[in-house]
Amino acid sequence: MNMSEHKPQHFEWSCEDAVATITLNRPDKKNPLTFESYAELRDTFRDLAYADDVRAVVITGAGGNFCSGGDVFEIIEPLTKMDMKGLLAFTRMTGDLVRTMRNSPQPVIAAIDGVCAGAGAAIAMAADLRYATPETKTAFLFTRVGLAGCDMGACAMLPRLIGQGRASDLLFSGRSMSAEEGERWGFFNRLCATDELLGEARKSAARLVEGPNFAHMMTKTMLNREWDMSLDSAIEAEAQAQALCMQTADFERAFKAFAAKEKPVFEGN
């Protein structure tokens, strides 16, 4: 599948040199999500699993903010009037967005500035790498609207990123995590100046694209699968995964480049 010409209706999309950039683009409201944008994001990441021309993804927001979560009047208000069948369909759809982000073979980098709240925080959590600015404020604010902190996989993923106690603090209180806390706790990989954020994220994506893409896919796959494995099972699974990587042409290219004292040029096969 070729996604260079992908034309979503509810966010901006660009693709250059195998790096796709998704931009949430409702800056007047700090880029909230709607039923339609949730579904389109989910479908986009699902399609990326079959894309031949995209090898890394950057997701960001327009206008100095990442994402303020679900739109109050376009999502929250309608949810108060739904029956259980409709509510469960919605919560399963939002969870599917996280699932498709994690299952897409491409590394996903979130470039986060300003407000990163609710579902926006969950999307950031689901990325593989997170770059932010000193102004970023991240809040899993579900309890502040009368809901549980267990939303979109937060109770599974957030403790693995920052630890059980810190995750409990954020998920019970709904408070904002500062950028400094986020970097110190390991939620953010790096803090960048505001005017350098997107450029740094794209540079990182470009470096990944230049690497062994089949091996990157395998790394992401095993990071996901080994969460619920015993150590013995994980070691055996990694042995099988690495043996597969040793059959790739990129592995042979790397050896030949090393022997010739050259930089390897990977082709992803």
C-alpha positions as CSV (number, residue, x, y, z in Angstrom):
1,M,0.0,0.0,0.0
2,N,1.2,3.5,-0.9
3,M,0.3,6.2,1.6
4,S,2.2,9.2,0.2
5,E,-1.1,10.5,-1.3
6,H,-3.2,9.8,1.9
7,K,-5.8,12.5,2.2
8,P,-7.4,12.5,5.7
9,Q,-10.3,14.9,6.3
10,H,-9.8,15.5,10.1
11,F,-6.0,16.2,10.4
12,E,-3.1,17.2,8.3
13,W,-0.9,14.6,6.6
14,S,2.4,14.9,4.8
15,C,5.0,12.4,3.8
16,E,8.6,13.1,2.8
17,D,11.6,10.8,2.5
18,A,9.5,7.9,4.1
19,V,8.7,10.0,7.2
20,A,5.0,10.8,7.6
21,T,3.8,13.7,9.7
22,I,0.4,13.8,11.3
23,T,-0.7,17.2,12.5
24,L,-3.8,17.6,14.7
25,N,-5.1,20.9,13.4
26,R,-7.8,22.6,15.4
27,P,-5.6,25.2,17.0
28,D,-8.5,27.5,18.1
29,K,-9.5,24.8,20.6
30,K,-6.1,23.3,21.3
31,N,-6.6,20.5,18.8
32,P,-9.3,18.4,20.5
33,L,-10.5,15.1,19.0
34,T,-14.0,14.3,17.6
35,F,-15.7,11.0,16.9
36,E,-14.6,11.4,13.3
37,S,-10.9,12.3,14.0
38,Y,-10.6,9.4,16.5
39,A,-11.8,7.0,13.9
40,E,-9.7,8.4,11.1
41,L,-6.6,8.3,13.2
42,R,-7.3,4.7,14.1
43,D,-7.8,3.8,10.5
44,T,-4.7,5.6,9.4
45,F,-2.5,3.7,11.8
46,R,-4.2,0.5,10.8
47,D,-3.4,1.2,7.2
48,L,0.2,2.0,8.1
49,A,0.8,-1.6,8.9
50,Y,0.6,-2.3,5.2
51,A,2.4,0.9,3.9
52,D,5.4,0.4,1.7
53,D,6.4,4.0,1.6
54,V,6.3,5.1,5.2
55,R,9.1,4.0,7.6
56,A,8.6,6.4,10.5
57,V,5.8,8.6,11.8
58,V,5.8,11.9,13.6
59,I,2.6,13.1,15.3
60,T,2.2,16.6,16.5
61,G,-0.3,19.5,17.0
62,A,-0.7,22.9,15.4
63,G,-0.7,26.3,17.1
64,G,1.6,25.6,20.1
65,N,-0.4,22.7,21.6
66,F,-0.5,19.0,21.1
67,C,-4.1,17.9,21.9
68,S,-6.6,18.9,24.6
69,G,-8.4,15.5,24.5
70,G,-12.0,14.9,23.5
71,D,-13.9,17.9,22.4
72,V,-16.3,18.9,25.3
73,F,-19.3,19.6,23.1
74,E,-18.6,17.2,20.2
75,I,-17.7,14.2,22.4
76,I,-18.3,14.7,26.1
77,E,-21.8,16.1,25.9
78,P,-23.1,13.4,23.4
79,L,-21.5,10.7,25.7
80,T,-23.7,11.8,28.6
81,K,-26.8,10.9,26.5
82,M,-25.6,7.5,25.1
83,D,-26.7,4.0,26.3
84,M,-24.2,1.4,27.3
85,K,-24.0,-0.1,23.8
86,G,-23.0,3.2,22.4
87,L,-20.6,4.0,25.2
88,L,-18.8,0.7,24.9
89,A,-18.5,1.2,21.1
90,F,-16.8,4.5,21.7
91,T,-14.4,3.4,24.4
92,R,-13.4,0.4,22.3
93,M,-12.8,2.7,19.4
94,T,-10.5,5.0,21.4
95,G,-8.7,1.9,22.7
96,D,-8.3,0.7,19.2
97,L,-6.4,3.9,18.3
98,V,-3.7,3.1,20.9
99,R,-3.7,-0.5,19.8
100,T,-3.1,0.4,16.1
101,M,-0.4,2.9,17.1
102,R,1.4,0.1,19.0
103,N,0.8,-2.4,16.3
104,S,2.0,-0.3,13.4
105,P,5.5,-1.5,12.4
106,Q,6.9,2.1,12.0
107,P,8.4,3.9,15.0
108,V,6.1,6.6,16.1
109,I,7.5,9.9,17.5
110,A,5.3,12.4,19.3
111,A,6.4,16.0,19.1
112,I,4.5,17.6,22.0
113,D,4.1,21.3,22.9
114,G,1.8,23.1,25.3
115,V,-1.4,21.2,26.3
116,C,-1.3,17.4,26.2
117,A,-4.4,16.3,28.0
118,G,-6.8,13.4,28.3
119,A,-6.8,11.4,25.0
120,G,-4.0,13.6,23.9
121,A,-1.9,12.3,26.8
122,A,-2.9,8.8,25.9
123,I,-1.8,9.3,22.2
124,A,1.5,10.6,23.5
125,M,1.8,7.6,25.8
126,A,1.2,5.2,22.9
127,A,4.1,6.7,20.8
128,D,7.5,5.0,20.8
129,L,9.4,8.2,21.5
130,R,8.2,11.5,23.0
131,Y,9.9,14.9,22.5
132,A,8.5,17.9,24.3
133,T,9.2,21.6,25.1
134,P,9.7,23.1,28.5
135,E,6.1,24.5,28.2
136,T,4.5,21.2,27.8
137,K,1.9,20.2,30.4
138,T,0.6,16.6,30.3
139,A,-2.5,15.5,32.2
140,F,-4.4,12.3,32.3
141,L,-7.4,14.3,33.5
142,F,-10.1,11.6,33.3
143,T,-10.9,11.8,37.0
144,R,-11.5,15.5,36.7
145,V,-14.5,14.8,34.5
146,G,-15.8,12.0,36.8
147,L,-14.2,9.1,35.0
148,A,-11.6,6.5,36.0
149,G,-8.0,6.8,35.2
150,C,-8.1,3.5,33.4
151,D,-8.6,4.8,29.8
152,M,-7.0,3.8,26.5
153,G,-4.6,1.5,28.2
154,A,-3.2,4.1,30.7
155,C,-3.2,1.7,33.7
156,A,-1.1,-0.8,31.7
157,M,1.2,1.5,29.8
158,L,1.9,4.5,32.0
159,P,3.3,2.5,35.0
160,R,5.7,0.9,32.6
161,L,6.9,4.2,31.4
162,I,7.2,6.1,34.7
163,G,6.6,3.6,37.5
164,Q,3.6,2.5,39.5
165,G,3.7,5.2,42.2
166,R,4.1,8.1,39.7
167,A,1.4,6.7,37.4
168,S,-0.9,6.4,40.4
169,D,-0.3,10.0,41.3
170,L,-1.2,11.2,37.8
171,L,-4.2,8.9,37.2
172,F,-5.8,9.5,40.6
173,S,-5.3,13.2,40.7
174,G,-5.7,14.2,37.0
175,R,-3.0,16.9,37.7
176,S,-0.6,18.2,35.1
177,M,2.8,16.7,34.9
178,S,5.4,19.4,34.1
179,A,7.8,19.0,31.3
180,E,10.7,18.7,33.8
181,E,8.9,16.0,35.7
182,G,8.1,14.2,32.5
183,E,11.7,14.1,31.4
184,R,13.1,13.2,34.8
185,W,10.5,10.4,35.1
186,G,11.3,9.0,31.7
187,F,8.0,9.9,30.0
188,F,9.8,12.3,27.7
189,N,12.9,11.2,25.9
190,R,14.1,14.8,25.3
191,L,13.1,18.4,25.9
192,C,13.6,20.8,23.0
193,A,13.2,24.5,22.4
194,T,9.8,25.3,21.0
195,D,11.1,26.4,17.6
196,E,13.3,23.2,17.3
197,L,10.8,20.6,18.4
198,L,9.3,19.4,15.1
199,G,12.7,19.6,13.4
200,E,14.3,17.5,16.1
201,A,11.5,14.9,15.9
202,R,11.8,14.7,12.1
203,K,15.6,14.4,12.4
204,S,15.1,11.5,14.8
205,A,12.6,9.9,12.4
206,A,15.0,10.4,9.5
207,R,17.8,8.6,11.4
208,L,15.4,5.7,12.1
209,V,14.5,5.6,8.4
210,E,18.2,5.3,7.5
211,G,18.5,2.3,9.8
212,P,17.5,-1.4,9.3
213,N,13.8,-1.0,9.1
214,F,12.9,-4.7,9.3
215,A,15.0,-4.9,12.5
216,H,13.2,-1.7,13.9
217,M,9.9,-3.4,13.2
218,M,11.1,-6.5,15.1
219,T,12.3,-4.4,18.0
220,K,8.9,-2.7,18.3
221,T,7.1,-6.0,18.0
222,M,9.1,-7.6,20.8
223,L,8.8,-4.5,23.1
224,N,5.0,-5.0,22.8
225,R,4.9,-8.8,23.1
226,E,7.4,-9.2,26.0
227,W,5.2,-7.3,28.4
228,D,3.4,-10.4,29.6
229,M,6.1,-13.0,29.0
230,S,8.3,-14.7,31.5
231,L,12.0,-14.1,31.2
232,D,12.5,-17.6,29.8
233,S,9.8,-17.0,27.2
234,A,11.2,-13.6,26.3
235,I,14.7,-14.9,25.8
236,E,13.5,-17.6,23.5
237,A,11.2,-15.2,21.6
238,E,14.2,-12.8,21.1
239,A,16.4,-15.7,20.0
240,Q,13.8,-16.5,17.2
241,A,13.4,-12.8,16.3
242,Q,17.1,-12.2,16.1
243,A,17.6,-15.3,14.0
244,L,15.1,-13.9,11.5
245,C,17.0,-10.6,11.4
246,M,20.2,-12.5,10.7
247,Q,18.6,-13.7,7.5
248,T,18.0,-10.2,6.1
249,A,20.1,-8.6,3.5
250,D,20.7,-5.6,5.8
251,F,22.6,-7.9,8.2
252,E,24.9,-8.9,5.4
253,R,25.2,-5.3,4.2
254,A,26.3,-4.2,7.7
255,F,29.0,-6.9,7.8
256,K,30.4,-6.0,4.4
257,A,30.4,-2.3,5.3
258,F,32.2,-3.0,8.6
259,A,34.7,-5.1,6.8
260,A,35.3,-2.4,4.3
261,K,35.4,0.3,7.0
262,E,32.4,2.0,5.4
263,K,29.0,3.2,6.7
264,P,26.3,0.6,6.0
265,V,23.4,1.6,3.7
266,F,20.3,-0.2,4.8
267,E,17.4,-1.0,2.5
268,G,14.9,-2.5,4.9
269,N,15.1,-6.1,3.6
